[in-house]
Amino acid sequence: MLDANIKQQLKTYLQMLRHPIELVASLDNSDKARDMEQLVQEIAECSNQVSVSLNGDYNLRPSFSIAKQGEEGRVRFAGLPMGHEFTSLLLGLLHVGGHPPKVEADVIEQIKGLQAPANGGHFETVISLSCHNCPDVVQAFNTIAALNPAFSHTMIDGGMFQPLVEQRKVMAVPTVFQGINSATGNSTESFGSGRMTLEEIVAKLDTGAAEKDAAKLNAKGEFDVLIVGGGPAGAAAAIYAARKGVKTGIVTERFGGQVLDTLGIENFISVKETEGPKLVAALEQHVKEYDIDVMSLQRAKGLQKLSDGKIEVELENGAKLTSKSIILSTGARWREMNVPGEAEYRNKGVAYCPHCDGPLYKGKRVAVIGGGNSGVEAAIDLAGIVKEVTLFEFDTKLKADAVLQKKLHSLPNVKVILNALTTEVNGDGTKVYGLSYKDRATDEVKQLELEGIFVQIGLLPNTDWLKGTLELSKHGEIVVDHKGHTSTEGVFAAGDCTTAPYKQIIIAMGEGANASLAAFDHLIRQ
């Protein structure tokens, strides 16, 4: 199960345990159960602080919990936590064993002070082992369970527990459930889906968090440079501003932005290949090297120029921040089809991340909407998992790179339909069963039966909140000049939310630096 190198690393990490822990396995007669028994035994062999019991009675089998000796296990894995989830297993062992998590002290205190919701403090997260967003959610809930005895958490591998996935109609991962069904012992109420940080989850569980945040933010003084948006452009802008010695802040809904949802990155010069979450972690670490006030989990609501020339940003929670200059780097989001049924069946058959949600469609029929690089790459990836992929392209030809098209056409279970306009997502009220599309050459409307639809038709700038405030292009992008100036003096912009022609990570970083230098030039001339 574990190779010699991993065992040696485990031995080193498990030396950090501060008190004994017990792995309690609930098994059956399956091959996976035998693999799980082998896994927990091998973990125990790596430390005399770890013991094993095979007498668990949890309703999901095979599964195992990590418990402080003498206590009930509150961190549980239903499935083998390998692949992306191996780190979740390692951190679970350490945190239940008393090693403190790498979390800000105020967040730890907030977690310890949380009260369990009315329907109970048990949470279950359905994941796929290929999902790069799932581990963050699993680790966040495990941390809460390890620190606060009012909470418990179970990771559920959707690939191993397919009947449960179908019963709960899970069509996207990660999906989190809360509360206990007394008859089955399972969680039944939906808590949320998609990528969530520990801070976001804690804020959602802490009912008074928004008011407390607003009070803290209102108490902050005036900034010299305030960046709205924490993606690559925002991070670069903040670092360049802080290096000039001016008071710098970032206000962002989630640090990293769209890059967090990007799996493979192979065109970031000097780095042969990396993954979005890894790049974001490096960006965050770099930002922390400077005196930059990062205000996460905050969504901007409004922007206005004050009579004294300063700029005010209003947040959704009512807080207001002022600054001598502003850099907007709010990035972009997945473009939607905007057809009937899309919103209704989001995460119920309509998905936007093939890497995360693809494994849930194993052996099923799916469609990919979009014939650019993203759409063709998605179809290629899905072809190795699903029964059949149908790719729809609005134009009369695919727009993807030739090498990708060649690979796509070599796959026996992929069909391409050109000159097609998706008109409706069809479902039975709980999940997708097909889509309707119009043949643009004949205007004939046709139907295709399938179980999943992956939308890959580009991005939309996150600028809705700026309408009527700044000059925007017909596509909603912030109009900027070659130095990042917007139509309002003292307000600059950078990255995918602007009219900069090419939406690339490395270009966004350069534009962020460019806008920051322009903002500094603005400051010294005031």
Salt bridges, closest charged atoms under 4 A:
ASP31 OD1 - ARG34 NH2 2.43
GLU71 OE1 - ARG74 NH1 3.56
GLU124 OE2 - HIS122 NE2 3.12
GLU124 OE1 - ARG168 NH2 2.78
ASP136 OD2 - ARG195 NH2 2.36
ASP206 OD2 - LYS212 NZ 3.14
GLU222 OE1 - LYS310 NZ 3.09
ASP224 OD1 - LYS324 NZ 3.27
GLU253 OE2 - ARG299 NH2 2.90
ASP261 OD2 - ARG254 NH2 2.55
ASP293 OD2 - LYS220 NZ 2.71
GLU336 OE2 - ARG346 NH2 2.82
ASP381 OD2 - HIS355 ND1 3.65
GLU393 OE2 - LYS399 NZ 3.95
ASP439 OD2 - LYS446 NZ 3.91
GLU449 OE1 - ARG365 NH1 3.94
GLU451 OE2 - ARG365 NH2 2.61
ASP464 OD2 - ARG333 NH2 3.33
ASP464 OD1 - LYS467 NZ 3.96
GLU477 OE2 - LYS503 NZ 3.16
ASP481 OD2 - HIS485 ND1 3.10
ASP521 OD2 - ARG525 NE 2.99
